[in-house]
Amino acid sequence: MTRQEKFNDIKNKIISLTKMFSKEEKFDVTTKDGNVLTSPDETIIVGSEIYTIDETGSQIPASDGDYELSDGTLLVVAGGVVTEIKPAEAEIEAETQTEDVVIEAEEATTPEKTDLELRVEALESGIKQVLELLNQTNMTSQDLSNKLEEFSKQPAAEPIQRARQVEREMTPEEIRTKRFMDLKNSLKS
């Protein structure tokens, strides 16, 4: 395989991997009259681009106007972008009633821990455990440092001692030689 063929092979693999991992997520909704609206965003929010799908399956920017969805929500579109989302009338009434019930329930009951308070307590507990582990680690580290210092003060091996010369008896010849050397040294001085 030539260098150019290897390069083209790697290039093609990169392109195919890029296509595989960059698939667009679409969010589709249906209007009351059965038309499908789609958005490249995960959900349709104000500012989302909105498209209609024609008979061939092509996406065309939605024309300006109001689109009532099958759940009663009203999307206001201008320039192919959602400019306003109006919830269905039933949803507005249900939300108002739910808010009233929630407010009454909060006033009537004793204060209970909210989800946020529970999460904060869980985080505090986790932090406390981490701090305890950190303290244990510091204590272990200090113990190891002390042992290392103590160990470093100890000699690595026993000191080397030189062998002592054992005095032995001199032979008569050695005695004569020593006397001669002593006599010679005394004459020099």
N, C-alpha and C positions, 0 to 999 in steps of 0.2 A: 504494500500500500504506500503510495507516494505521500509526501508531506501535505500536498494540496488536498488529496482525498481524505487524509486524517482530519485536516482542518474542517472540511465540508461536513464530515461525519459528526464531529463534535458540535459544529454549528447547528446542524439539523436536530441533534439531540437536545440542545439547549432551547431551541425554538419550540420543540414539542413539549418539553417540560414547562416552559413558560405558558404555553397555551393551556396545558392541563391544570396548572395552579392559578391561572388568572381568569377562570370562568366567572362571568358576571352574575351576581345575585340579582334576581328580579323580584319585585313585589307586584302581584297582580290583584286587581279588584274588578268586580263586575257592577255595571250600572243597572238601574231598574229596568232599562229597555234592553238589557242583555249584551251590551257592548263591553269589551274588556279593555281596561286601562292598565298600563304597566309603568313601573318606575324602577330605575336602576338602584334606588336606595333600598335599605332593608325594610323600611316602613314609609308610608307616605306622610310627609310632614310639610309644613309651610316652607316653600323654597325647593321642594323636590321637583325634578323634571318629570313630566307626565306624558305618556305616549298612548296613542290608539294603535290597534293592530288591524291592518286591512286584510282583504281576502287572501292575499299571497303570503301573509305572515310577517310582512315588513312593519317596522315601527315608524309611525308618523307622529310628529309633535301634536299634542291635542290642541284643537282650536280653542280660541277664547270662549268662555262661557261658564255656565254652572252645570255640574254633573252630579245627579243624585244617585248615590250608590244603593245597592240592594238592601242595606241595613238602615237606610234613611239619612245617612250622613251626606252633606252637601259639600262638594269640592268646587271652589271658585278658581278657574284657570285663566291666566293671562300670559301670552307669549310662550306657551308650552310649559309654564311653571305654576305650581300650586301657590296661590296668593292668600287663600283663606280656607279654613276647614270649619264648617258649621255642623255641630253634632245634631243628630236626629231629635225631634221635639220630645219623643218619649224618653230619650236618654237624659235630656235636660231636666224633665220633671222627676225622673227616677234619681238623678244625682242630687237634686234639691231635697227630695224626701230623705235620701240616705244621709245627707249632711245634717239635716235636722235631727234625725234619729241618733246619729253619732254624737252630736252636741248634747242632746238630752241624756244619753247614756253616760257621757263623760261627767256631766254634772251630778248625776244620780249615784254613780258608783264610787267606791273608794279608789284612790289612784293606784293603778297597777303599773307594773314595769312595761314600758314600751319596748318595741323591738330594738330600737336604738340603744336603750339603757341596757338591755340584755347583751347586746353585742359589745358595748363598752365594758361591762363586767367580765365578759369572756376574754376580751383583749387584756384587761388589767390582770386577770388570773394568769393568762399566758405570759405576760411580761414578768409577773412575779416568779413564775417557774423558771423563766430564762435567767433572771437575776440570781436565783438560788443556784442554778447550774453554773453560772459564771463565778459565783463566790466559791463553790466547791472546786472549780477548775483553778481559781487563783490560789486556794489553799494547797491543792495538790502541786501546783507549780512551785509554790514557796517551799513545800516539803522537799521536792526534788532539787531545788536550788541549794537548800541547806545540805542535803546528802551529797550533792556534787561538790560543794565547797569542802565538806569534811573529807570526802574521798580524795580530793586533789591535794590535801595537806598530808596525806599518808604517802610514804615513799613507795615507789613502784616496785622496788626489790630491796633485798638486804644489802647493806653496803659491802663493797668488796674489801676484804682484808688481805694484806700482803702476808705471805708466809714468813714467819720469823725464822731467822737463821739459827739453827741449833749449834751451840758451841760444842765443838768436839775437841778431842785431844790432838795436839799437833804432833806430827811425826818428828823425830830427831832432826831430820834434814830441814824441816820447816822452822824448827826452833833456831838452828844455826843461821838460816837465811834471815830470820827476823832480827837476831842479834846483830848480824852484820849490817843490816839496813839501819838499825837504831844507832849503831856506832858511826856509820857514815853520815847520818843526819846530824849527829852531835858535833862532828868535826867541821862540818860546813858552817855551823853557826858560830 
